[in-house]
Amino acid sequence: MTVQRGKKLSISIQEHMAIDVCPGPIRPIRQISAYFPRLSPTSPNPSSSPVALSPPTVAAPVGGANLLSPLRTQWGRGGSSSQNSSVETSVDINSEDSDDSTALGTLEFELRYDMSCSELHCTVLRAKGLKPMDFNGLADPYVKLHLLPGASKANKLKTKTIRNTLNPFWNETLTYSGITEEDMHRKTLRLTVCDEDKLTHNELIGESRVPLKRVKPHQSKHFHTCLEHPPPLPSPTAMGEALRGISCYLREWEKEQLHSLEERGRLLLSLQFLPSADGGEGRLSGALCVGVRRCAHLAAMDVNGFSDPYVKIYLKPDMQKKSKHKTAVMKKTLNPEFNQEFSYDVSLSELAKKTLEVTVWDHDLGRSNDFIGGVFLSCSSQGDALRHWMDCLKNKGQRVERWHILTNELPRSSSHD
């Protein structure tokens, strides 16, 4: 009778292990095997039957419930155990290395915002424990930066590629120019780690997103984040018929709103009103000096991923059509430096009724030039454009510089000549 009971107990152990060994993950098996080496799946005799278990294991002078109780034990981080069913058994990984907390890896970087020159510096330091992407078990990682919301191609920055490693070290600083205080409150920096492939498309490993409002001016902030998968997009097919139409409507509305507010780059503009010596107050004659300094992160309009930008300015209304000025064309760049100044003879009272129209174009040979973006400055403008215009009118003789966001709004009166 003892042998019969032993056989029944051994069959119970096999049934129990069939739950823990077959469908369960690899890590719990290794942990359980540490306590039960005879039942390890890596045993040199894997084909041995559970009936052939050694007599001490079967004939131990304990009850059936006590014999099976170790298999129901859940081992936690602190070594404590709790009695649970075998199906719910899970083993937590107790590792002091934070890289084990994610299967995609971690990314370490620093951010610093220089308010005086409107620049955001991102120093990409290193990544650890990246997910293998190539057949050799390694990857060729690089990091891309994007500012959200915004045109991805216009504000993309990229580090160099480190070959054949899962723990790359870059220590490379990438700089965004023309970042305003408003940008720091409403924008998010997206850092994407990708694997470069020469023969196929580059593959995404993981990403990390940081709201820029977490960065204080003139202070470096260190980040060590776990890479995550991109957030999934909601699918209307997963909704009911009643919500599907609403979802499609909201998507079209959101697409239209994003299109109307699409950013096409940044423009650094200087304004200066130079009064003449022979004018009375209120009818002060003089000249408006407009300095086109540079552009940053312009939208790419050509198939090579660049543009051939130039800038046009008008002071309107322009009845005689003599106010147009153009800068030189800069070839194959998204960050051109112009440093050109133009002057308009106008009184202060007239200037208060004028509108300065500044547009950026991509020069194309043999066909129409492409509109990249523009900005309009007048007393009826809003935001930074209005503040810049009013500062110019109030501070006569002083040069006032400010970055402006280029929008995709094409002025009706502008031509692409």
BELQUIRA-V268683 format. One record per backbone hydrogen bond with DSSP energy under -1.0 kcal/mol. CO is the residue of the C=O (numbers start at 1). NH is the residue of the N-H. E is the energy in kcal/mol with one decimal. If there is no record, write none. Layout:
BEGIN
CO;NH;E / CO;NH;E
END
This chain:
BEGIN
1;5;-2.4 / 2;6;-2.4 / 3;7;-2.4 / 4;8;-2.3 / 5;9;-2.6 / 6;10;-2.5 / 7;11;-2.3 / 8;12;-1.9 / 9;13;-2.0 / 10;14;-2.1 / 11;15;-2.4 / 12;16;-2.3 / 13;17;-3.0 / 14;18;-2.1 / 16;20;-1.5 / 17;21;-3.5 / 26;30;-1.9 / 27;31;-2.0 / 28;32;-2.6 / 29;33;-2.8 / 30;34;-1.2 / 32;35;-1.0 / 32;36;-1.5 / 36;39;-1.1 / 37;40;-1.2 / 40;43;-1.6 / 45;48;-1.6 / 49;52;-1.4 / 50;53;-1.2 / 54;58;-1.5 / 55;59;-3.7 / 60;62;-2.9 / 63;67;-2.1 / 64;68;-1.6 / 69;72;-1.1 / 70;73;-1.2 / 72;84;-2.2 / 80;76;-2.4 / 82;74;-2.0 / 86;89;-1.1 / 93;95;-1.1 / 97;100;-1.5 / 98;101;-1.7 / 99;102;-1.1 / 104;131;-1.2 / 105;227;-2.6 / 106;128;-1.8 / 107;225;-2.4 / 108;125;-1.8 / 108;126;-1.3 / 109;223;-3.1 / 110;123;-2.5 / 111;221;-2.7 / 112;121;-3.2 / 113;218;-3.5 / 114;119;-2.0 / 118;179;-2.4 / 119;114;-3.0 / 120;176;-2.9 / 121;112;-2.1 / 122;174;-3.1 / 123;110;-2.0 / 124;172;-2.0 / 125;170;-2.3 / 125;171;-1.2 / 126;108;-3.0 / 128;106;-2.3 / 134;137;-1.7 / 138;133;-1.9 / 138;134;-2.5 / 139;165;-2.4 / 140;196;-2.8 / 141;162;-2.4 / 142;194;-2.7 / 143;159;-2.3 / 144;192;-2.7 / 145;157;-1.6 / 146;190;-3.1 / 148;188;-2.9 / 151;155;-1.5 / 157;145;-2.9 / 166;130;-2.4 / 168;127;-2.2 / 172;124;-2.8 / 174;122;-3.1 / 176;120;-2.6 / 180;184;-1.7 / 182;186;-1.5 / 183;187;-2.5 / 187;212;-2.2 / 188;148;-3.1 / 189;210;-2.5 / 190;146;-1.9 / 191;208;-2.3 / 192;144;-2.8 / 193;205;-2.7 / 193;206;-1.5 / 194;142;-1.9 / 195;203;-2.1 / 203;195;-3.3 / 206;193;-2.9 / 207;228;-2.6 / 208;191;-3.2 / 210;189;-2.8 / 211;214;-1.8 / 212;215;-1.9 / 216;219;-1.5 / 221;111;-2.3 / 223;109;-2.2 / 225;107;-2.9 / 228;207;-2.5 / 235;238;-1.3 / 236;239;-1.7 / 240;244;-1.5 / 243;247;-2.6 / 244;248;-2.3 / 245;249;-2.1 / 246;250;-2.7 / 247;251;-2.3 / 248;252;-2.2 / 249;253;-2.4 / 250;254;-2.7 / 251;255;-2.5 / 252;256;-2.2 / 253;257;-2.3 / 254;258;-2.7 / 255;259;-2.1 / 256;260;-2.2 / 257;261;-1.4 / 259;262;-1.0 / 264;299;-1.6 / 265;406;-2.7 / 266;296;-2.0 / 267;404;-2.4 / 268;293;-2.0 / 269;402;-2.3 / 270;291;-2.8 / 271;400;-2.8 / 272;289;-3.3 / 273;397;-2.7 / 274;287;-1.8 / 280;283;-1.3 / 284;348;-3.7 / 285;276;-3.1 / 286;346;-1.4 / 287;274;-3.1 / 288;344;-2.1 / 289;272;-1.4 / 290;342;-2.6 / 291;270;-2.4 / 292;340;-2.0 / 293;338;-2.1 / 293;339;-1.4 / 294;268;-3.0 / 296;266;-2.4 / 302;305;-1.6 / 306;302;-2.4 / 307;333;-2.5 / 308;363;-3.0 / 309;330;-2.6 / 310;361;-2.8 / 311;327;-2.3 / 312;359;-2.6 / 313;325;-1.8 / 314;357;-2.8 / 316;355;-3.1 / 325;313;-2.1 / 334;298;-2.5 / 336;295;-2.5 / 340;292;-3.0 / 342;290;-3.4 / 344;288;-2.9 / 347;351;-2.4 / 348;352;-1.4 / 350;353;-1.5 / 351;354;-1.2 / 355;316;-3.0 / 356;377;-2.6 / 357;314;-2.3 / 358;375;-2.6 / 359;312;-2.7 / 360;372;-2.6 / 360;373;-1.4 / 361;310;-1.9 / 362;370;-1.8 / 370;362;-3.3 / 373;360;-3.2 / 374;407;-1.9 / 375;358;-2.6 / 377;356;-3.0 / 378;381;-1.3 / 382;385;-1.0 / 383;387;-2.2 / 384;388;-2.5 / 385;389;-2.0 / 386;390;-2.6 / 387;391;-2.3 / 388;392;-1.7 / 389;393;-1.8 / 390;394;-2.4 / 391;395;-2.0 / 395;398;-1.7 / 400;271;-2.5 / 402;269;-2.3 / 404;267;-2.3 / 406;264;-2.8 / 407;374;-1.5 / 411;414;-1.0
END
